[in-house]
Amino acid sequence: MTRERAPLSAIVAGLFVSVLSTGACSSPAPSANATHTPQAPAPAMPGPNGLWGDLKPIVSVKELMRDMLDPASDFIFDAVKVEFTKKGTIETKPHTEEDWERIRFGAVTIAEGVYLLKIPRPFAPAGDENNSTGPDATELSPSQIKAKLEADPVLWNAKIEALRNVGLEVMEIVKSRKVDELWDAGDNLDRACETCHIQYWYPGDKALLEKVDRTIQKRFEESQRARQK
């Protein structure tokens, strides 16, 4: 059985009456002849670290990307697209409030979640060396990524800010409901992700870099065709 909750106004009113009653039942004010005892100063409010505590990472960078940021980006990448099939052209774009809410979910998750990359954490799970060994290795090992970050932490933070800015950009697009701007936002997101990956993940994968270039070019061509309709 579900209990009915009291209205919020009734709860607030009850608290107000309780405070007044407590004041009425408290000890009377001291007389003018009573000796005044100085009160101890109020304790200082704790700083941000004391209030919130230390930020302790749970997963590695690789897992954070896989489980949070990458899925969130799909809400933006998939928001607008054009597919050419044997049955004709299929254009996808947001129509309903639910469509726009999904896009906002992706944008907020990216804008807020990418700052978790500022918290020192392992770059991969224990024992995971990425594809960094053997003659065909195309990825950096976690220790190599860490060395690059420590050599230039400003660049690492710049990559984080670039991705965060795309999240903020998409949040504004959701407010304005400007569908055409989602194409450019998707391109910006692709570039923000891949320029970071090329720097810290797979700088030696030439085939993948060419694939990225083709993907960006394809999205650009699709956006141009969509705008000409």
N, C-alpha and C positions, 0 to 999 in steps of 0.2 A: 504494500500500500504506500502511496506517495503522500508525503506530508505537504500541506499547503504552507507556503512561505508568507510571512507577514509582509505587507507593503513596506518599501524602503522608507517612506515618510514616517510610518508608525515607529519603525526602529529608531530613526534619528530623533523623533520626538521623545521616545522613551529614554534614550541616552541623555537628552537634554534635561529631562525631569530628574533623572538619577543624579546628575551633576549638581543641580540646585539643591536636592535633598541632602546630598553629602555635605554641601557647604553649610546648610542650616543646622545639621547635627554636629558639626565640628566644634572644637573648643572655642569659647568666646574670645574676641580680640583682647589683647593685653591692655590694661589701663594706662593712662598717660604717665603714671608714676612708676610703672614697671620698668625694670632694667632691660634695655635693648641688647640682645645678643646678636652680633653680626652673623649673617648666614654665610655658609661656605659657598664659594663661586660655583656656578653650574658647571658640570663636567663638559669639556670641549667635545664637539662632535668628531667622531672618528673620520679620518681622511678616506679617500676612495679605497685604498688597499685594506684599511681596517674595516670598512663597511662591507665590502664585497668579498674580501678574502683573495687569496692568490688564484690566478687563472691556471688551471692544470689541464694540459691536453690529454685527451683520451686516445685518439688515433693519430696515425702518421699523416704527413702531407698527402701521400698517394691515396690513402683511404678517405681523407677529407674531400679530396677532389672527386673521387669515384662515387662517394655516397651522398654528397651534398651539392657541391658546386656544378658538377657535370649534369646531374639530373635537372637541376634548376635551370641551367642554360637551355635545355631542350624546350622548356615552355616558351622561350623567346625565339629560338631557331624555328620551331614548328608553328609559330603564330601566323606567319605568312609564307606561302610557298606556291609554286606552280608545278604541276606534274603533267607530263604529256604521255597519254596512254593510247592504246588502239581505239578506245571508245571516245577519245577526245581529250580536251584540256580540262584539268581539274585544278581550280584555284582555291586555296585555303586562306581565310582571313577571319579576324574576330567579328562576330555578329552580336552575340548575346552578352549579357552582364557576366555570365559564368565564364565565357571566353576571356573577357578582359581580366577577371579575377585570377585566372590561371597565369596570365602574363605577369600580373602584378606579383603573384606569389614567387615566380621565378626571379623577378627583378629585386624584390626585397631580400630574398634568400642570398642572392649574389652580393648585393650592396652591403649587407650585414655580415654574411658568412665569410666573405673574403678576408675580413680583418682577423679572422682566426688564424690566418697564415702569418700574422705578426707574432704569435705566441710560439716560442721555440718548441719544436717537436721533432721526432725522427722524420726523415724524408720517405721512409718506406718501412713496412713491417719487418720485424726481426727475421733475418735470414733471406730477405728479398733484396737481391742485388740489381734488379731491373735486367734488361738485356744488355749487360755491360761487359760480358766476358766472351772470349772466343774471337775468331777472325772476322765474323760478321756482326760484331757488336755495334749497335747504333745508338744506345742510350748511355747516359752517365750513371755511374753508381751513386748510391746515397752519399758516400764520403766525398766524391767529386762534386756533387751538388752542394754539399755543405761548405766545401772549400771555396766554391765560386761565390756563395752568399757571403761568407765571412770576408772575402777579399773586396766585395763591393756591396755592402748592405743597402746603400742608397738605391742601387738598381733594383734590388728585390722589392723594396718598398714602392718604387715607381711602378713596377709591374702590378702590384696590388692595387695601387690607386687607379691605374688605368682600367682595371676590371671593375673596380667599385664605381667609377664614373659612368660606365656603361649601365650598370644597375640603376644608378640615379637617373640617367637619361631615359631609360625605359619607364621608370616610375612616372616621369613627367609626361611621356607619351600616353600612358594609361589615363592620366587626368584629362588630357586634351582629346583623346580618342582619335588621333591622327594616324590612320592605318598606314598611309604611305611611308611615314617616318620609321615604321617597324623594319622596313627593308634595310635602311641605313644602320639602324641599331643592331640588326643581325650581323651586318658586315663588321661593324665596330667590335661586336662581341667576339666574332671569329678572329679578328686581328689581335685583340687583347689576349685571348687565350693562346693562340699559336705563337705569337712573338715571345711569350713567356716560356712556352714549352720548348721552343727552338733554343732558347737561351739556357734552360736548366734541365731539360729532359732528353731530347733527342737531336742534338745539334749535328749529328753525323748521318742522319737518315735522309739522304737526298731524294729517294723515291717518295717518302712521306711529305717532304717539303713541296715537291712538285704537285702532289695530290692536294695539298692545302691550297696552293695557288689556283688549281683548277676549280676547287670548291668555291673559293671566293669569286672567281670569274663567273661561275655558273650562277651564283646568287645575284651577282650584279646584272647579268643578262635577264634573269627572271624578273628582277625588279623593274628593269626598263620596259619589258613587255607588259607587265601588269599596269604600269603607269600610262601606257599608250592606249589602253582600253577606254 
